[in-house]
Each structure stands twice: as structure tokens, then as C-alpha cells.
Amino acid sequence: MDGDEELTRLDPRFKRVLMVQGLLWGLVVMAGAIVADLVLDDWPDVLWIPALIFWIVQAGVLPGRRYRSRGYRMGEDELRTVQGVWNHWDIVVPFGRVQHIDVHQGPLERANGIATLVLHTAGTAAASVSVEGLAHEDAIAMRDHVRDVVQARSR
């Protein structure tokens, strides 16, 4: 597959999921900083400042960047997925190598009507490729397409 081909963007609702995840992680870090400020008498009471900056970056800056850095291309016999803000991954999975296929939805994904497609290939535990942020219907259709191609080849 040509690396210059146009990628399909993820469902825009995925941005909201990334933002909520960032808000939750920021909340955990902020709570930890506030507790540390209360418990650590030797420290100045400013640990909440970097925690607040972390929270703003996690919920305000990174979700958009993470969303824009991802995409996929479903071919007739392979799936290409691209992702990464800091580290960049460009992975092509030939359908002939697929062992099994999952469609996964966590609570935030389910509430927003999106899903993750996971293609498992032969190899170690790390031999799987995920495409997060798909509309649930698209993930099901992609799963069915891959299954049909794999079944046709095994006949």
C-alpha cells in the first residue's frame, strides 16, 4: 500500500472521549497534588500548579493532537493504521496474517457510540493492532470485511 494515500479520519466523537479521559487523568493528578500539598509540610504549597498545567494539557491540548495524528486505510486485503503524537507508528496488517478480530467498547466509547477494532496476528502477546475511535457501525463493518476476506482465503 502506498504511504501517500489519503487516510480515513476517525469519528469526531473520539475527540470527546479523549478529552474526558484527559479530564479524568488530570483530576487524579490534581487530587494527588492537593493531598501532597496538605501532607508534606516541608514543601511549599505549590504542587497543584504543575498538576493544573498537566490537567490543561491532558484535557485541552493533547486530545486534538492525538485525534489529528490518527487515521486508517482499509484496503481489499490489508489494513493500514497511523498514529502517534510523540512516537509515530505506521502499521500495515495483511489480512492473511489475522488470527482473530475483536470489536471493543469501554464505557466512554459505548456512551459516545464509538468502538475499537483489534486485529490479532500470529506471534507474541504484542501481535495485535488496534484502531480506536471508529463509529461502532464502521468497526462492525470492518470486522465483517476482514472476516470475509480471511474466510475466503481459507477455502
C-alpha positions as CSV (number, residue, x, y, z in Angstrom):
1,M,0.0,0.0,0.0
2,D,1.3,3.4,-0.9
3,G,2.2,5.5,2.1
4,D,1.0,8.7,0.4
5,E,-2.6,7.6,0.2
6,E,-5.3,9.6,1.9
7,L,-6.1,8.2,5.4
8,T,-9.7,7.9,6.7
9,R,-10.2,10.1,9.8
10,L,-11.6,8.7,13.0
11,D,-15.1,9.5,14.2
12,P,-15.2,13.1,15.6
13,R,-16.8,11.8,18.8
14,F,-13.5,10.2,19.6
15,K,-12.1,13.7,20.4
16,R,-14.7,14.0,23.1
17,V,-13.7,10.6,24.6
18,L,-10.0,11.7,24.6
19,M,-11.0,14.9,26.3
20,V,-12.9,13.1,29.0
21,Q,-10.0,10.7,29.5
22,G,-7.7,13.7,29.9
23,L,-10.1,15.3,32.4
24,L,-10.2,12.2,34.5
25,W,-6.4,11.7,34.4
26,G,-5.9,15.4,35.3
27,L,-8.4,15.0,38.1
28,V,-6.4,12.1,39.6
29,V,-3.1,14.0,39.3
30,M,-4.7,17.2,40.7
31,A,-6.1,15.3,43.7
32,G,-2.7,13.7,44.4
33,A,-1.0,17.1,44.3
34,I,-3.6,18.6,46.6
35,V,-3.2,15.7,49.1
36,A,0.6,16.0,48.8
37,D,0.4,19.8,49.5
38,L,-1.6,19.1,52.6
39,V,0.6,16.2,53.9
40,L,4.1,17.5,53.0
41,D,4.9,20.3,55.5
42,D,8.4,20.7,54.2
43,W,7.3,21.6,50.6
44,P,5.8,24.9,49.6
45,D,2.1,24.6,48.8
46,V,2.5,24.9,45.1
47,L,2.4,21.3,43.8
48,W,-1.1,22.0,42.5
49,I,0.4,24.4,39.9
50,P,2.2,21.7,37.8
51,A,-0.8,19.4,38.3
52,L,-3.0,22.1,36.9
53,I,-0.7,22.6,33.9
54,F,-0.8,18.8,33.4
55,W,-4.6,18.8,33.6
56,I,-4.9,21.6,31.0
57,V,-2.5,19.8,28.6
58,Q,-4.2,16.4,29.1
59,A,-7.7,17.8,28.6
60,G,-7.2,20.8,26.4
61,V,-4.2,20.3,24.1
62,L,-3.4,16.6,23.7
63,P,-6.9,15.4,22.7
64,G,-6.9,17.4,19.5
65,R,-3.4,16.5,18.6
66,R,-4.0,12.8,19.3
67,Y,-7.1,12.9,17.2
68,R,-5.4,14.6,14.2
69,S,-2.4,12.2,14.4
70,R,-4.5,9.1,13.8
71,G,-6.1,7.6,10.7
72,Y,-6.5,4.4,8.8
73,R,-6.9,3.0,5.3
74,M,-8.9,-0.2,4.8
75,G,-7.8,-1.9,1.6
76,E,-9.1,-5.0,-0.1
77,D,-6.6,-7.3,1.6
78,E,-4.8,-5.2,4.3
79,L,-5.4,-2.5,6.9
80,R,-3.0,0.4,7.4
81,T,-3.2,2.4,10.6
82,V,-1.2,5.5,11.5
83,Q,-1.0,7.1,15.0
84,G,1.3,8.9,17.4
85,V,1.9,12.4,18.6
86,W,5.4,11.8,20.2
87,N,6.2,8.5,18.6
88,H,4.8,7.8,15.1
89,W,3.5,4.3,14.1
90,D,2.6,3.4,10.6
91,I,1.4,-0.2,10.6
92,V,0.1,-2.4,7.7
93,V,-1.6,-5.7,8.6
94,P,-2.2,-8.1,5.7
95,F,-5.5,-9.9,6.3
96,G,-3.8,-13.2,5.6
97,R,-2.0,-12.9,8.9
98,V,-5.1,-12.2,11.0
99,Q,-5.9,-14.9,13.6
100,H,-9.0,-13.3,15.1
101,I,-10.8,-10.0,15.3
102,D,-12.3,-8.1,18.2
103,V,-14.6,-5.1,18.4
104,H,-14.2,-3.5,21.9
105,Q,-16.1,-0.8,23.6
106,G,-15.3,0.7,27.0
107,P,-17.9,2.7,29.0
108,L,-16.8,6.1,27.5
109,E,-16.8,4.6,24.0
110,R,-20.2,3.0,24.4
111,A,-21.7,6.2,25.7
112,N,-20.4,8.0,22.6
113,G,-21.2,5.3,20.0
114,I,-17.6,4.5,19.1
115,A,-15.5,1.4,19.3
116,T,-12.1,-0.1,18.9
117,L,-11.3,-2.7,16.2
118,V,-8.5,-5.1,17.2
119,L,-6.8,-7.4,14.7
120,H,-4.8,-10.2,16.3
121,T,-2.0,-11.7,14.3
122,A,0.3,-14.7,14.8
123,G,3.1,-14.1,17.2
124,T,3.6,-12.8,20.7
125,A,1.1,-11.1,23.1
126,A,2.1,-7.8,21.4
127,A,1.0,-9.1,18.0
128,S,-2.2,-7.1,17.7
129,V,-3.2,-3.8,16.0
130,S,-5.9,-1.6,17.3
131,V,-7.8,1.2,15.6
132,E,-9.5,3.3,18.2
133,G,-12.2,5.9,17.6
134,L,-14.3,4.2,15.0
135,A,-18.0,4.6,14.8
136,H,-19.4,1.4,16.2
137,E,-21.2,0.6,12.9
138,D,-17.9,1.1,11.0
139,A,-16.0,-1.1,13.4
140,I,-18.5,-3.9,12.9
141,A,-18.5,-3.5,9.1
142,M,-14.6,-3.5,9.1
143,R,-14.6,-6.6,11.2
144,D,-17.0,-8.4,8.9
145,H,-15.0,-7.4,5.8
146,V,-11.8,-8.7,7.3
147,R,-13.6,-11.9,8.4
148,D,-15.0,-12.4,4.9
149,V,-11.5,-12.0,3.3
150,V,-9.9,-14.4,5.8
151,Q,-12.6,-17.0,5.3
152,A,-12.4,-16.7,1.5
153,R,-8.7,-17.3,1.6
154,S,-9.0,-20.4,3.9
155,R,-11.3,-22.2,1.5
